[in-house]
Amino acid sequence: MLGREYRDGAQAYFAEVNRQGGVNGRRLRLISLDDRYEPALTVRNTTQLIERDRVFALFGYVGTPTVKAVLPLVERSRIPLIAPLTGAQLLRQPHRPMVFNLRTSYQMEIDRMVDYLVRSGRHRIAVVAQNDAFGQDGSRAALHALKRHGLKPVVTASVERNSDNAGHAARAVQEAQSNAVLIVAAYPGSAAFTREIRRRGSNAQLMNVSFVGTSALQAALPSNEASGIGIAQVVPFPWNERVPVVKDYQRLMRRQQGKARFGFTSLEGFLAAKMMVEGLRRAGPAPTRQRFVAALESMRNVDLGGYRVQLSPQDHNGSTYVELTFLGSQRWEP
């Protein structure tokens, strides 16, 4: 679901660029393959894209364990990987010459969430993380964020990727009398944990990193269970037309889909496409991968319409944007 939403936003922008003649006279084509959030499939798909389809660059890969699996292939092939949908540190430290991140890190997201919880008087904080590279990265970030406030998790628990079995995690969190929970999991695990912890009568404040997928999480829960859940966001509010890029996004999503559905993930795809196209334009009429990388690295403080991207040869992390949102009993759509 996250991948489809991200692709919808990217396609809306790419379609408009093609409608206007492409980039330096070249039309854009986005090839999408489904890896079902399983690393082995990601490697197989990436090999096909590089060797059979001979793509110019890789774009918008979804998830930490999947991206981790293909990093050796990316580095060996010297092929740019643009705007992966993950805030994991392994794409940021050490410096990855062929990886360009649009979104901020999970560390920054979790720092903001812990700051909020501590200010609101919630110090008995549990950590529930997916049992893979994504969850491990988030757990490390949570420990670091809590340590800044002189805290440790009251308990840590795990959920499995692509699983709705979260009873053991909910039981551990409830028994620890946690009054807040940092959840580092995709929406199936997060939704399952939420159902279980609420069934047990807990009123702990639940906080999710952005990768959970806001619309997917909300759709997976009845309104009474979704209400009040916190989610960190790494792009502006997709319904705020006062932000120029959001207004443009809504217009082009409607053109692409007719009855468009807006959301944080498709807006991220839209912004990623804009960053990609700006790099291609700067690479000139005869782009090579090397020129494309240099072009992206020349994007110092580029305004995409109320969302700024800062890249350089030493720093491939485009944004530090984070804000917290909280689900209500109704959806945000007008």
N, C-alpha and C positions, 0 to 999 in steps of 0.2 A: 504493500500500500504506500509506504513512504517513497519507494522508487518511482511508482506511477505518478504520484503527486509532484515530485521533483521534476520528472520528465515533462509533465504537462506545462509547468511554468517555463522550463527551458525551451520547449517547443514553441510556446507562444511568442517568445522573443526571436528565436531563430527564424520562424515563419515570416515575421515582419521584416527581418533583415533580408531574407530571400525575396520577399515581395518588392523590396526597394532595389533589387539588383545584386544582392549578396555583399560580400566583403572584397573590395578591390576587384569586382567583377566575378568572383567565385562564389557559387552557391554552397550553402552549408547542408550537410547531411548528418543526422544523429542516428547511429545504429544502437538499438537497445536489446540487450540479452538478459534473461531472467536467471539469477543465481540462487533464488529462494533463500538468500541470506545464509548460504552454506559455502565456506571457503573453498572446498574442493571444486565446486562448480565455478566459482569466481576465477580460479586459475585456468580451468578449461576454457571458459568464455574469453578470458583475456588473451590466451594463446591464439585462439581463433581470430580475435580482432586484430592482433598484431601480424600474424603470419598469413592468414587467408584474406581478411578484409583490408589489410594494410592501411589501417587508420592513421591519421596524422597525429592525433592525441587521444588520451583517455579522459573521460569527463564524468563527474557526478557519481562516482562509486559510492554505494551505500553501506556503511557499517565498518567498525573497527576490525573484527576478526577477518572479514573478507578483504579489506584493503591490506592488512598485515600480510595476508597470504600471497598477494601479488607484488609486494614491494621489491623482492629480488628480481622479478621479471621486468618491472618498470626500470630499475636501475641498470640491469644488464642490457636492456634494449634501448636505453637512453630516450625513452618516450615520455613526454610530459603527462602528468596526471593532474587534472584541473578540478578544484573545488570538490574534493570528496566529502561526503556527508558524514563526517565524524570529527570530533574535537580531541581525539586522542593525542597524547604527547608523543607517541612513536612517529607521528608525521611532522613533528615540530622540533624535537630534540632527540638525536642530533639533527643538524640541518640536512634536509633532503633536497638536493639540487634540482630534481625533476618533479617535485611535488609543490603545488601552489594551493594554499588553503584560503578559502574565502571566509569561512566562519571562524569565530573565536574558539578557544580551547575549552574542554570540559573543566579544566582547573579553574578558569575564570567564572564559568557558570556556577560551579559548586562553591567557590569563594563567596559569590553574591548570595547564594541560597543560605549558607551558614551564617553570614553576616545578618541576614534578615531574621533567621530563627533565633539567634542570640539576642538581637535587639528586642524581639517579642517575648523574651523570657523563657524560651524553650531550650533547655540545656541537656536534656536526656535524649540524645539524638542517636538513632540506630541507622545502620547502613545496610541496604538490601541491594545486592549487585548480581548481574547476570554472570553465569559461570563460564566466562570466556575472556578474550583480550579486552573487550569493551568494559566489562564489569571490573576487571583487574585494574584497568587504567582509572576508572571512576573511583574505585576503592582507595587507590593511592592518593588521588586528588582530595577525597573526603578526609582522609587521615591528615593530610597537610593543612587543609582548611580548618579542621577542628583544632589542630595543634596551635594555630595562631591565636586561638581563644583559650588556650590552656585546657582543652577538652579532649576526650577520647570517645569513640563510639560506645554506647552502653551495651550494644551487641551488634554483631555482623552476621548476615545470613545471605544465602544465595538462591537464585532461581535459574532454571535451565533455559537456554535459548530455544525459541519456538515452542515453548511448553506452557500449559496453563495450570501446572501443578505447583502451588505456592503455599500449601498448608503448613509445611514445616517452618518456612520463613515467617509466616504470620504468627505461628505459635511462639517462636523464639522472641519476636519483637514484643508481643503481648506480655509474655512472662517477664521481660526486662523492664516493663512499665515505661516504655519509651513515650515521650510526648511529641516526638517529631521523627520522621523517617526520610532519609535521602535515598531515592530509588534510582539506580543506574541500570535500566533494563529497557528493552523495546516494549511496545504496548501490550503484547500478549502476556508477558510476565508481570508487567506493572498492573494491568487490569486484574489479573488473577490474584495478585497479592492484595490489591485494594478490596476486592470482594471478600477475601478471607479475613482481613484485619477488621473490616467493618462488621462482618458477621459475628466477630468475637467481641464487639462492643467498644473497640478502641476509637477514641477521638483524636488520635495523634495527627499532627499536621503532616501531610504527605507532600513531598517535593520531588519533582522529576527533572532530569536533564532534558534538553531540547530533543534529543534523538528519540524520545518516547513516541513522538508523533502526536500532536495535540488533537487533531480531528479523529485519528484512529483510536486514541485512548478514550475520548469522549463518546465515540460511537459504541465502544465496547462495554460501557457502563450505563446503568440506569441513572437518571438525572440526580437522584438523591445521593448516590454514591460518588458521582463525579464532582458535585458541587464542593467548592473549597479547595480542590487539589491545586497545588502550585506547580507551574512548569516554567523553566527558564527558556527564554527565546533569544535567538541570535540574529534576528532580522526585525524590522519595524512591524507594527501592527498592520495586518493586511487589509483592514477595513478603514484605515485612516487616510483618506484621499488628500489630506493636506500635505502629506509627504509626496513630492513629485514622482518618485519612482513607483510608489504604490498606485497613484492615479494612472500612470502609464501601464502598469501591470494589470490593473483591473480592465482597462480598455482593451488591451491585447488578448487577455484571457477570454473576454466576451467575444472578440472577433474570432478566436480560435475554436471556442467551444459552444457559442450560442448562449446556453444557460450555464454560465460558468460558476464553479464553486471556488471560493477563495480560501487560502490557508497559509500558514507559516511555511510549510515545506515547499509548496509550489512557488511562493514568493522567493524562497532561497534559490530554487532552480532558475527562476527568472533573473535574479541578481547574478548568479554564477554565469549564466549565458551572456549577460552584459559584460562581465569581466573578460570572458573568453573572447568575445567579439572585439572588444577594445584592444586586447593583445594581438589579435589577428590583423586588425587595421594597422597597428603600429609596426607589425612585421613586414608590411609592404606587399607589393603585387606578386612577388615570387617568394613566398614564405618557406623557410626550412624550419625544422624543429629548433635548431640552434638560434635562429633569428627570432622565433616565437618566444623562446625562453628569455632572451635578452629584452624583447619588447615588454613582456610581463614585468620583468625586473625594473623597467623604466617607469612603472606606474606609481609615481610618488604622490600621495594625497589626491587621488582621483575621485571626484564626486560622481556617483552613479545616479544621483537624484535624491539627495537626503540620506545617502548611505555611502560613507567614504571607504575607499580601499587604499591601503598603503603597502606597497611591495618594494623590495630592493634586492640586490644580489646577495646580501647577507641575511635577509629576512623575507620569507615566503608566506608570512601570516598576514592575510589581508585586513582583518578587522578585529577589534576588541569589543564589539557591540554586544551587550547583554542587558536584558530587562526581564523582570519577573511578571508573569501573568497568573491569574487564578480563575479556574473554571467556575461558572455560575450554573444556575438551574436551567438556563436556556443557552442555546448556541449564539455565537456572535453574529452570524449572518443576519442582515436586515430582513 
